[in-house]
Amino acid sequence: MNSPSGPRVPIVVMASGAGSLLAAILERGAAPSSPFEVVAVVVDRSCAAEQIGRDAGIPVVSCKLADHPDREAWDRRLLAEVSGFAPQWVVTAGFMKILGPAFLAAYSGRVVNSHPALLPAFPGVHGVADALAYGVKVTGTTVHLVDGGVDTGPILAQGTVPVLPDDTVESLHERIKSTERDLLPDVVEAVVTRGVVTDGRKAHIP
């Protein structure tokens, strides 16, 4: 499928959960003017994201860590599965596994992730709960390039979300996800059309 400006950039989206970020990316990618096309969805477990991908008519691949003898074997299989779709970019949208060295070497500087906190504060899987427990007044979401650490890659964009006095983890996370559903597709559109310039620690989209 081509956009008005030429062929769409193929991307693979990786997910592990409810798939709300995946749905936002698929919706953006389906627009006639979209510069990218989601060519596959990859999951690491049974999850709602699988059905979202299938309902959109996108190939869905399951690559579970438990089906492999170790993380290295899983990483190689994940790389083989993703590479089979020849994406130019990979987007991890709620993907709950750390990508291994083989995968990151193959897609260095071309893996984009969204994290529900203002990095470098509150990395990891409990970012929303950690921010709320710390008592911050403002949190948000960070879209960044993925490296070998836990949410340590160069930051591409951030969106802020106020923390309300009566917030729970669930209510705060839902407002963060609302921001993520706009910001992540915006960044994906930007990187596929303009690329990323990075000096290792700092990155920007020209």
C-alpha positions in Angstrom: 0.0 0.0 0.0 1.3 3.4 -1.0 0.8 6.8 0.6 0.5 9.9 -1.5 4.2 10.6 -1.1 5.3 7.0 -2.0 5.7 3.6 -0.5 4.8 3.2 3.1 7.6 2.3 5.5 7.1 -1.2 6.9 7.1 -1.5 10.7 6.6 -4.4 13.1 4.8 -3.8 16.4 5.6 -6.0 19.4 3.1 -6.2 22.3 2.3 -8.2 25.4 -1.0 -7.0 26.9 -4.3 -5.3 26.2 -3.0 -3.8 23.0 -4.3 -0.2 23.3 -1.1 1.2 22.0 -1.1 -1.3 19.2 -4.6 -0.3 18.3 -3.6 3.4 18.2 -0.7 2.6 15.9 -2.8 0.5 13.6 -5.4 3.2 13.4 -2.8 5.8 12.5 -1.2 3.4 10.0 -4.5 2.8 8.3 -5.0 6.4 7.4 -4.6 7.2 3.7 -1.9 9.7 4.3 0.1 7.5 6.7 3.8 7.2 6.0 4.1 3.7 7.6 2.4 0.3 7.4 2.2 -2.3 10.2 3.3 -5.5 8.4 3.2 -7.8 11.5 2.4 -7.9 15.2 4.6 -10.0 17.4 3.6 -11.1 20.9 5.4 -13.0 23.6 2.4 -14.4 25.3 -1.4 -15.0 24.9 -2.9 -11.5 25.1 -5.6 -9.2 23.8 -3.1 -7.7 21.4 -3.2 -10.9 19.3 -6.8 -10.5 18.5 -6.5 -6.8 17.8 -3.8 -7.6 15.2 -6.0 -10.4 13.7 -9.1 -8.2 13.6 -7.0 -5.7 11.6 -6.0 -8.3 9.1 -2.3 -8.1 10.2 -0.1 -11.2 10.4 0.4 -12.1 14.1 3.4 -14.1 15.4 3.7 -15.6 18.9 7.2 -16.1 20.2 7.1 -17.2 23.8 10.2 -17.4 26.0 8.9 -20.6 27.6 9.1 -22.4 24.3 12.8 -21.9 24.0 15.7 -23.4 26.0 17.1 -20.0 27.1 16.9 -16.3 26.4 19.6 -16.4 23.7 17.6 -19.0 21.7 14.5 -16.9 22.2 16.3 -13.8 21.0 17.5 -15.5 17.9 14.0 -16.8 17.1 12.5 -13.4 17.7 15.0 -11.9 15.4 14.3 -14.4 12.7 10.5 -13.9 13.0 10.7 -10.1 12.8 13.3 -10.1 10.1 11.1 -12.3 7.9 8.8 -9.2 7.5 11.7 -6.9 6.6 10.6 -4.0 8.7 12.6 -0.7 8.7 11.5 0.0 12.2 10.3 -2.0 15.2 7.9 -0.5 17.8 7.6 -2.1 21.2 4.1 -1.1 22.5 3.7 -2.6 25.9 6.1 -5.4 25.1 7.2 -6.8 28.5 10.5 -8.5 27.6 14.0 -7.1 27.4 15.3 -7.5 23.9 18.6 -9.4 23.6 21.9 -8.4 22.0 21.4 -10.2 18.7 18.1 -8.5 18.1 19.4 -5.1 19.1 22.5 -5.4 17.0 20.3 -6.1 13.9 18.0 -3.2 14.6 20.3 -0.8 16.3 18.8 2.6 16.5 15.6 1.4 14.9 13.6 0.1 17.9 11.2 2.6 19.5 9.5 2.1 22.9 6.9 3.9 25.0 7.3 4.0 28.8 4.6 5.3 31.2 6.9 7.6 33.2 9.2 10.6 32.6 12.5 8.9 32.2 15.1 8.6 33.6 12.8 8.6 36.6 10.9 5.4 37.4 12.1 2.9 34.8 10.9 -0.7 34.8 7.6 -2.4 34.9 6.3 -0.5 38.0 6.9 3.0 36.6 3.3 4.2 37.3 3.1 2.8 40.8 6.6 4.0 41.7 5.8 7.6 40.6 2.6 7.6 42.5 4.3 6.2 45.7 7.1 8.7 45.4 4.6 11.6 45.5 5.4 13.4 42.3 3.0 16.0 41.1 3.7 15.5 37.4 4.5 12.3 35.6 3.8 11.2 32.0 5.2 9.1 29.2 8.5 8.8 27.4 9.1 7.6 23.8 12.7 6.5 23.4 15.1 4.3 21.4 15.7 0.9 22.9 19.2 -0.1 24.0 20.4 -3.0 26.2 19.3 -1.5 29.5 15.9 -1.2 31.1 14.3 2.0 29.7 17.7 3.6 29.3 17.8 4.4 25.6 18.0 8.0 24.2 14.8 9.9 24.6 12.9 11.0 21.6 9.8 12.7 23.1 7.9 13.1 26.3 4.4 14.0 27.3 3.4 15.2 30.8 0.4 14.1 32.9 -0.6 15.7 36.2 -0.9 13.5 39.3 -4.2 14.2 41.0 -4.7 14.0 44.8 -7.1 11.1 44.6 -5.3 9.1 41.9 -4.9 5.4 42.1 -2.4 3.5 40.0 -5.2 2.5 37.7 -6.6 6.0 37.2 -3.2 7.5 36.7 -2.1 4.8 34.3 -5.3 5.3 32.2 -4.6 9.0 31.8 -0.9 8.2 30.9 -2.1 5.7 28.3 -4.4 8.3 26.8 -1.3 10.5 26.2 0.7 7.6 25.0 -1.9 6.7 22.4 -1.3 10.1 20.7 2.4 10.6 21.3 3.7 7.1 20.2 2.0 7.2 16.8 3.2 10.8 16.3 6.8 9.8 17.0 6.5 6.7 14.8 5.3 8.9 11.9 8.2 11.3 12.6 11.0 8.7 12.7 9.9 6.8 9.6 9.8 10.0 7.6 12.8 12.0 9.1 14.9 9.5 10.9 16.8 10.0 14.1 20.1 11.8 14.8 21.9 10.5 17.9 25.3 11.0 19.6 24.8 7.9 21.8 23.1 9.6 24.8 21.1 12.3 23.2 18.8 11.9 20.2 16.5 14.1 18.2 14.3 13.8 15.1 15.5 16.3 12.5 
